[in-house]
Amino acid sequence: MLARLLFFCGLCLASQLAMAMTIYKSTDANGVVSYSDRPSKGAKVFVFQDRMVERLDRQVYLDIKKQKGVDVVFARNDLYAPVEVALAFIGTSNVRGVPARAIRRVLPPRSNTRLALLTAISRDQPLVYSPQFQYSLGDPAGTAQSYRYPLPWRGGPFRLSQGANGQYSHYGPKNRYAMDIAMPVGTPIIAARAGVVVKTENSQSGRGTDASGNFVRVLHDDGTMGVYLHLKQGSVSVREGQRVKVGSPLALSGNTGNSSGPHLHFVVQRNTGEGLVSIPYQFNQPLGALPNFALGKQ
């Protein structure tokens, strides 16, 4: 079992050393799954995916209060973190008060903020408009402070299976500087930095419906956020709004979502004014890399 885990995680590392390599997944008659850089009969191309998809529609949304001839447009933020929003109106008819440019605001945590007051030009006719509402976690005015992260787990030693700019799944703005650490399911995951728990997911089993699997997102005091992904179902032990300190238990490691094997995916993000992006970070002690089993080098 351990050998398979090491091999599986080694495939991730291979992506950094051989960007053009294609990995093939095959299953034999006994149901044994194997991976290789050489195609065989019935093998399929294996695609690693760690895309982060967080739906906030139920926690960040427009709240429109309607009276006769008047619509008061509020933006509600039920999260324990600030949120940057942008609001514009299209397809308008019989509406006064539509701004010439999109309204941009940073909503405080747990707030309900008025963004627009729309009135009917003819009070006996309905207001017609379509709001275009966008949002992104975090306040872009924050400045990331220098910080070396303690290892966010207990036990080990464990090894890096995919680092920053890994071509299998660590690409795109949200995940470019993420690190994957191979570890057995059930390893205690702890807070690597103090902050407030902003969002959690705890109910997914297996691949589930969210590529991130079960996760914990923590807002740090400088506005950055640490995200711990692919956690074991039912293991998250913190709640949204809870303050945690370095070393506080968060959950147990798992293999949920679009996970390439049992591991912890840890990433630090901040809002740069164009949405959440991952930023470079360092652990406070060296972390070795797995041997490149996919290329036959041990």
N, C-alpha and C positions, 0 to 999 in steps of 0.2 A: 504493500500500500504506500509506504513511504517512498519507495523507488518510483512508483507511478507519479506521485505528487511532485517529486523533484524533476522528473522528466517533463511533466506537464508545464511546470513553472519555467523550466529551462527553455521551453519553446518561446515564451514571452521574451526572454533575454536575447534569444537568437534574432529577433526582429531588429535589434539595435545594431547587430554586427553584420547582418545580411538583409538589408532593407528590401531587396527584390525577391527574397525567398518566399515561396508558397508552401504552406503546410497543409497536408492532406489527412483527413480523418476517415478511418475505416473500422468496420465492425465485423468480426468473423462469425462463423456459425454458432459458436458458443456464447456470443454476446460480448466478447472481449473487445474493448475499444483500444485502438492504437493510433499513433500519430507519426508522420514521416514527412521528409521533404521530397520524397519520391512517390509519384502516383502509383496506385495499384488498382486492380479491377474492382469496381464498385466504390472506390474512395471518392470522397467529396472534399472540396476546398473548405478548410476550416477558417472562419473569420472571427477574430477576437473583437469583442465589443464591450466597452465600459462606458457607454454614453450616459451622461447624467441628465435625467429628466425629472424635474420637480414641478408638480402642478400646484399652483398657489391660488387657483381661481376661487376657492372657498374661503380664503383668508385675506386676499387683496382683491377688491372689487369696487365697482361703482354703486352708489346708493343714491337714487334719484327720488327726491321728494316732490310730488306733483300737486299743485294747487291749480285753480282755474286760471289759465293764461300764464302760469309761472312754473318753471321747473328749476329746482335748486339741486345742483349736481355735487354730491360729496364723493370723496374717495375714502374707503374704509381700509385700514390696515390692522388686522387682528394678530399679526405676528409680534414676537418679542424682539424685533429688529427693525431698523429704519428701512424704508423702501423708496426707491426713486421711481416716479411715475411720469408719464407723458399722456396728455389727453388732447385730442383734436376732434372736430365735428365735420362730417361731410353730409352731402345730400340734404342741405338745409332748405327749409321753406317756412315762411311765416315766423321767423325766429330773429329776435333782437338780442344782442349780447354775446354773439359768437366771436371769440378772439381771432385776430388775424393770424396768429401763430399758435402752434401747439403749446399748451400749458404744461410747464415742467415744475415739479415740486419734489422735495424729499419729505415723505410722511414719517413722523415719529412713530415709534413702536406703540401699538395698541391705541390708535387714534382714528378719528373720523374728521376729515378736513374738507371744507367747502372749496371747490375749484371753480365753479361757474354758476352764474345766475342768468337763466334764459327766460325771456318773456315773449309773448305772442305779439306780433305786429297788429293783427286783427284778433281781438279777444274772442270773437265768436267762431274762430277757426282753430283747429288743432296745431300745435307745434310739430314740425316734421324735421327730424335729424337722425343721424346715425353716429354714435360716439365711437371713436377709435382709441382704445385704452391699452397702454403698454406699461409694464413694470419690471423692475429688477431689484433684487435684494441688495441692501447695503446703501451707505452714504458715500458718494464719490469724493466728498470733501476730506475724508479721512486720509491719514498718512501712515503707511505700514512702518512699524518700528522693528529694528533689528532684534531677532530672537532666534536662539538655537533650541530646537524642539527635543525634549527628552523622548525616548522611544515610547510610543503610545500602546504598549502591551506589557504584560508580565509573563516571564518565562523565556524560553529560547535556549540558545541563540537561534535566530531565524535569519534568513537571507533575502536579499532583494531579488525579485523575479522579473520585474520590469520597472525601469526608471524613467526619468524625464525624457520626453520626446520619443518614447517607444512607439514604433510605427503600427503595432497591432491595435492599440486602443488609446495611447496617450498622445493624442493629437487634437487639434481644435482648441479654442480659447479656454474652456473650462477644465481641461485635463492635461494640458501640455506638461506641466511640472509635477504631476502626481507620481507617487511611488507605490508599487505593489510589493508586499512582503509575504512570502509563502509561509503558512503556519497551519497547524491542525485546527479543524473546527472545534470551537469551544475554548480557544485561548482567551484569557481575560483582556479586554480592551479598556484602556484608561485614558483620561484626558491628558493631552500633551501640553495644554495651555489653559489658563483660567478663562472663564467667560460665562455666557448665558446660553443655555440650550435653546435654539431657535426652532428647530424642526426635527422630527423623528419619524421613522417608519419601522414597524415592528412585526407586521403580520404576514410578510411574504415567505413562501416556501419555494425552494427550487428557483427556477427562472422567474416565476411570478409575473407581474404586470409592469414592473418598473425596472429599467436597466440597471439602476443603482442598487437594487435589492433593498434590504433593510439598512438603515443608516442613522447617524446622529450628526447634526450640524450645530456647531458651537460658535457664537459670535464673540470675538476677543475684544478687549478694551480699545484697541487701536483701529477697529473697524474691519479687520480681516476675519476670515471664518475658516475654521478647521472642519473638514468633513471626513467621517469614518464610514466606509461603505462595505457592502456585501456581508452584513452581520447576520448572526444566527437568528432564526425566527423565534420570537418570544423572549429574547435575551436582553433587550434594551431596558435598562434599569433607571433611566432618567426621564424627566418629563419636560415638556416645553415650558420655558420660563424659569427653569431651575438654574441656580448659580452653581457652577462646578469649579473646583480648583485643580491644580496639577496633581495627577494621580488619582482623581476621583473615578470610581468604576463607571463605565458607560454601558458596556454590553459584552457579548462574547463574539469572537470571530466566526465567520460562516462561509457559505458558498452560494449566496443567493443573488438573484438578478442575472445580468449577463456576465457572469464570473467565469474565468478560465480555469478554475480550480480553487481549492480552499486557500484564501489569502485575505489580507487586509489591504484595501485601497485607501490611501491617505493623501489628501490634497488640501492645500491652503489657497483660498480665493479672496478676492476683493472686488468691489465695484469700481471701475475706472471711469465711469461716465458713459460707457458704451456697453454696460452689462457686466455680469460676473466673468472674471478671468482668473485662471490659476496663476500663482506667482511662485518664483523659486524660493526654496527654503532648505535648511540643513538640519540634520539631527545632531545632537550634542556628543555623539560618539560614532566611530566608523561602523558602516554596515556593509558586509561583504556581499558579493553577487554569486548567484548559483552558477555552477559549471554549465557550459553550453552543450547540453546533451544532444540537442537537435543536430549539431554539426559533428557529433562523435568525439568531442573534446571533453575530457574530464580532468 
